Amino acid sequence: MANRKTARTGSRSVTALPNPPGMISPRKSGRPTRHTAERLHEHILDIATGLFLKHGYGLTSIEAVAQGAHISKRTFYHRFSDKAVLFRAVVNRIIDRLHPPADVPLINAGSLQENLLRLAQLMLQGALSPHGLALSRLIIAESARFPELAVIATEQGGRKEAITLVSGLLVRHARKEKLAEINTEFAAQQFLQMVITIPQRRAMGLGTPMMREEIETWAHDTVDLFLNGCRGNDHQVKQE
C-alpha cells in the first residue's frame, strides 16, 4: 500500500501504519514550548485562586495546589519559589482581571455628570463581582500577614487611577459646572468611598445585598449628591 512505510528491524520487516485521523503525533521529549509553559503557569494560578478564595492563605498548602493542578512539587517550585510568591501572583492577577477591558473607554466627551455616573457604574461592577468581593475578604483576612496587599490593591486595583480620573474631571469641568474651589483629589477620594463602601459591605454580608435596580439608583443618587456638594452652598440655595 502506498501510505505504509516499511522499516527493517533485525531479520523482520515491520510495517508502520499512519496515525489515525485526528491523532497528533507524540511530541519529542525536551523543554516545553513557551506557549505550553504559559498555559501551565495560568493553570496553576487558576487552581491556586480557587483554593485561596475558598480556604484562605493559611489552609491552602502547596501540596493541595500541586495535586489540584496535577503537577509535581518540583514543577511547582520551578515556577514559584514559595506559597507567598504564589499568593501575590494570584492577587495581582485577580486585580488585573477586575479592570474594565482595554477597549472600554472610562471617560468621554460627555458632561461631568455622565462621566461620573459611568465611572460609578464601572466601579460598582468590579467591586460587587464575585472575584471583587472575594478579593476584599482575602485582603482583610490576610492584611496582617501581607500588609503590602492593601498597597497592591490601591496601586494596581484601579483605585489610584479612578481618583486621578475623577480629580481630572472636576478640574476640567470646574468653570462650566460652577464648582466650588475644592481639593479635587480629596473630593475624588470621597467619591470612591460614597460609591463603593455601603454596597460592598452589604454584599459581603453586613446587611441585605442590593438588587440590580437598587444599585443603579444608588449610582445615580450618589453622583447627584456628590455634585451638589462640589457646587457649594450657593447652588443648594438656588435649587431650593
GITA-V265393 format. One record per pair of residues at least 12 apart in sequence whose C-alpha atoms are under 6 Angstrom apart, sorted by the first residue. I is the first residue (numbers start at 0). J is the second residue. Records with the same first field share a line. If there is no record, write none. Layout:
I = J + J
This chain:
3 = 16
43 = 68
47 = 64
48 = 89
94 = 156
97 = 125
119 = 218
162 = 187 + 188
165 = 187
166 = 183 + 184 + 187
178 = 229 + 230
179 = 229 + 230 + 231
